[in-house]
Amino acid sequence: MNSVIEFLHKLLEFIKENSDSLIACTMGIVGAIIGGKIAAASTLRQDRRKSLMDAYADVFAAIYICLGDYTDSLSFLLTLATAMEKAKLICSKESADSMANILGILMDSDVDLADRKSRCIKLISGLRNLAAYDIKHCKGK
């Protein structure tokens, strides 16, 4: 019993003598952990933002190709659909709905080509605004 009390007494003396160092070390460790978490979260947000930007760039590139004289070409529509599906995995629901509307209009062969293009051009501006909002407000998830 005395050995335990002696040990505790020596431990208490050690803590009293080295309290400044112990506090500094503890705070350093806590600071490093917090800094690491902040850096990891920032990297995740940057990666997600870059993925969103790349996905939207692919979508807009494919839309503009389809708005050319190639709208009836199945391969261009498939490229657009693929780019949109990729973007839908990480974009907002509003953007996904807007992309679906644009694709639906472009694939509607019952409507005149010029009418399809004019309807799409009106929707592209809205999609561009949604894309900018998504990219600006993205969070790493």
N, C-alpha and C positions, 0 to 999 in steps of 0.2 A: 504494500500500500504506500509506503514511504517513497519507493522508487517512482511510482506513478505521480505522486505529488511533486517530487523533485523534478521530474521530467516536465510537468506542466509549468512549474515555476520557471525553469530554464527557458522553456518555449515562450512564456510570457515576457521574460526579460529580452529574449532575442527579438521578439516582435516590437517591443518598446524601443530598443536600440536601433532597429532597422526599419521603423515604420515609414519613414520618408522614401526609402528605396523600394520597399514593398508596394507602396501606393503608386509610385512612379512606374514600376514594372507592370503592375496590374492595369493602370490606365493606358500604358503603351500597348499592351496586348488587346485590350478592349478597343482602342482606337484602330489598331491594325485590322481587327475583325470587321468593324463597322466600315472602314475604308474599302476593304475587299468586297463586302456586300454591295456597297454603292457602285464600285467599279464594275462588278458583274452585272448589276441591273442596267447600268448605262450601256454596256456592251450589248446586252440582250435587246435593248430598245433600238440601238443603232443597227443591229443585224436585221431586226424586224422592219425598220424603216427602209433599209436598203432593199429587202425582199419585196416590200410593197411597191417601191419605186420601180424596180425591175419588172414586176408583174404588170403594173399599169402601163409602163412603156411598151411592153409586148402587146397589150390589149389595144392601145391607141395606134400602134404601128399597123396591126392587123385590120383595125377598123378603116384606116385611111386607104389601105390597099383595096379593101372591099368596096370602098366608095368610088374607086376609080372605075374603069370600064370592065373590071373583072368581077363584078358583083355576082354574076351567075355562075362563076367557077366554083365547083364544089371544093376543090383543094384550098382555095382562099377562105371559104367559109369554115372549113374544118380547122384551118390554122387559127382563125378568129375564135372559134368555139373552144379550142384547146387552150389558147391564151386566157380566155375568160374563165374557164374552169380552174386554171391554175390560180388566177387572181382571186376567185371566189373562196378559195381555201383560207385566205388571210385577210380579206377586205371586210368592210362593214356590210350588213344586210342591205342597206339602201343602195350601195354601189353594186352589189350582186344583182339586185332587182333591176337596176338601170341597165346593166350589161345584158341581162336576159331580155329586156324590152328591145334593145338595139339589135340583138341577134335575131329575135323574132321578126322584127321589121325587115331586116336584110334577107331573111329566108322566105319571106312571104312572096311567092312567085305569082300570086294572083293580083298583086299591086304593081303598077307601072314602075319601072326602074327609077325614073326621075323622081317620082313621088316617094319611093323608099328612101332615096338619098336625102331629100329635103326633110323628111321626118327624122332621119337619123342625125342629121346635122343639128337639129334642135335639141336632141337628147344628149349629144356629145358634150355640149357646154355644161349641162347639168352633171354628167359623169365626171368631167374634168374638175368641177368644183367639189364633188364628193371625194374624188381621189386626193385633191389637195388637203381637204379636211382630214381624211384618214391618215395621210402621211404626217401631217402636222401634229395630230393628236394620238399617234400610235403609242401603244404601251407594249413593253416586252411581255409576252405571255407564252 
